[in-house]
Amino acid sequence: MRLLSKSRFKLAVECPTKLFYTAKRDIYADLRDDDEFLQMLAEGGHQVGELAKQLYPDGKEVRTRSPLDAVSDTLELLKGEDDLVLFEPAIRFDNFLVRVDILIRTGNRLEIIEVKSKGYDPAKENVFVGKRGGFVPAMLPYLQDAAFQTWVLRKAFPSMEITTSLMMPNKAKAVEVDGLSQMFRLEKDSHVEVLRREDVDLRQVAEDVLQRIDIDEYVERILNEPLKYPGGKGAFEETAQFFATHYADDKRIDTPIGKQCGDCQFRAGLNDSLKSGFHECWKRATGWDDESFPATTVLDLWNYGNKQGLIDRGVFALHQVGPEDIRATEIEPGSGGLTKSQRQLLQVEGIPAALDGGGYYFDRACFSQASASWRYPLHMIDFETAVSPLPFHRGRRPYETIAFQFSHHTIDEDGGVRHQSQFLCTAPGVFPNYEFARALKSALQVDTGTVFMWAAHEKTTLTNIIAQLENDAAPLSDKTELVTFLSALVEEGGEREMVDLRNLAQKVYFHPATNGSCSIKKVLPAMIMSSETLRRLYAQPVYGVAGGIPSLNNWGAEGFRWLAGDQPDTAGDPYERLRELAESLLPEDFTRAQRTSIIAEGGAAATAYARLQCDMMSPGERAQTENALKRYCELDTLAMVMIVQAWLVFDGSSRP
């Protein structure tokens, strides 16, 4: 029996056609396979849910997994006249089924408590509604989820009063216990084992950290306003019935293709063993077949804000986009670098012959101007961080930044490269941020060389550490020195403000293989194809050996080859080596889909850190994981080195 659950309802609001593709794992590819597990793992959802249960020690859990059996068990528990609290009760009405996180019955009143791991910031005037009166986009799915549950319970229990609350970690509340997150261990089957300690009152911790928020007014608004979804809108009840009927009958709802297709998880290659729902939708809308389906669509147009407008006009393939759609000015090297629209034009029309550097575009004049102020040695830094809704350390708040690792390479004026320093602190119960800051200060204060990052993550991390230092009442003898040092790196116009290489890449470099993206994981493989110097150097076993590029980690006595060959078609992608290291950071019992998704989202290091906070790992496993973490982080700063090396050669500032 196909019942519309809250997760299926949310899927239909994203795109009604997805209801036809979901729950058919043997037919359609689903990139979100195991996604609920992964999201809960990444966001700590299981742990937050388990902590919320500690508020109700007499609560009864409906553990039955079979939906219909769970419904029967729930109704049996609700037959009694006494007030009660249920965890995960199953409520059915018609073709609808919801499992409520926490359901409280008091007399003739039922309260739904939807537990979310997303942080709640009480300092904000209204986290749900924006200044113009509309719902905050990030919060709307949570409110729609709660509204759907409320509607189903009202239908199932028409004589009872139904109220609804959200329960979320309060980002303003510090925990007064070490190792809170580690006390909720997630098992492979998504079950959470609570590791109780006699010195910790989990009920008190839950009262301190979790915030219960009445959302009845928002639920009523959602239930009484038209429900919008791609391709239409309608009254909430009529739309829910429309979704449920088609899902129960396994009938496809045809949704117009649009910009929302860019996030479709039902996607596979045209020749894959599983069908691609994405391609099915676009074939039906455009008349394309497997042979005529283009390699790129307008959905691939980088950073373009009106993809829906193009689709509405019948512009579906990337090659159909014209200059009038982009409105880019003529590219003039040395005039300040590529604009957003100029990068889009290069993506659509290709690189003009006059600007072609051999399959890529490089603005030498703009790079020369930007690099003229660089001071040697050049310092490349990359951080690994984690956040948790349930803090790992005493005195910390939900979702505070944990900076547990950095890697640091240098480039000397004569071109010499060295893995200069690194930091890693994974000791359970030890808050690493201040030692992290001290180690970074020690590594960088030896000279005045320019410091580089890729994207804003490093700057954001240091800004957060500055705030932690300034707000910490504990006596720290070097607090002022650390704040002064970090501030010089992050403040605009600061004494040693970090240079963002991603911003520079956006201005000076374009390769068709990047599809316009300036992600380092896109730029580095393109640079390998562009630069004979990089291919010649890194196809040799020069890394990690004396006389080559020294490393602080062990890459083998004979040196390490980052590239498989010295030709564009045989060199390979150094990040394939990174993915191999990421695999070693994850538990063996994770499924292939789980491992792939975590690695793709860049969460392997944070997952490893969370595991290292538990005392369950053997010394050997801990040492092996820490060694893999060090090498994993090392490649990101080496990637920055490789890109800058190639640019310097393109510019003529350095010779091979």
Buried (B, 14 or more C-beta within 10 A) or exposed (E): EBBBBBBBBBBBBBBBBBBBBBBBEEEBBBBBBBBEBBBBBBBBBBBBBBBBBBBBEEBBEBEBEEBEEBBBBBBEBBEEEEEBBBBBBBBBBBBBBBBBBBBBBEEEEBBBBBBBBBBBEEEEEEBBBEEEEEBBEEBBEBBBBBBBBBBBBBBBBEEBEBBBBBBBBBBEBBBEBBBBBBBBBBEEEEEBEEBEEEEBEBBEBBEBBBBBBEBBEBBEBBBEEEBEBBBBEBBBEEBBBBBBBBBBEEEBBEBBBBBBBBEBBBBBEEEEEBBBBBBBBBBEBBEBEEEEBBEBBBBBBBEBEEBBEBBEEEBBBBBBBEEEBBEBEEBEBEEEBBBBBBBBBBBBBEBEEEBEBEEBBBBBBBBBBBBEEBEBBBBBBBBBBBBBBBBBBBBBBBBBBBBBBBBBBBBEEEEEBBBBBBBBBBEBEEBBBBBBBBBBBEBBEEEEBBBBBBBBBBBBBBBBBBEBBEEBEEEEEBBEBBBEBBBBBBBEEEEBBBBBBBBBBBBBBBBBBBBBBBEBBBBBBBBBBBBBBBBEBBBBBBBBBEEBBBBBBEBEEEBBBBBBEBEEEEBBBBBEBBBEBBBBBBEEEBEEBBBBBBBEEEBBBBBBBBBBBBEEBEEEEBEBBBBBBBBBBBBBBBBBBBBBBBBBBBBEBBEE
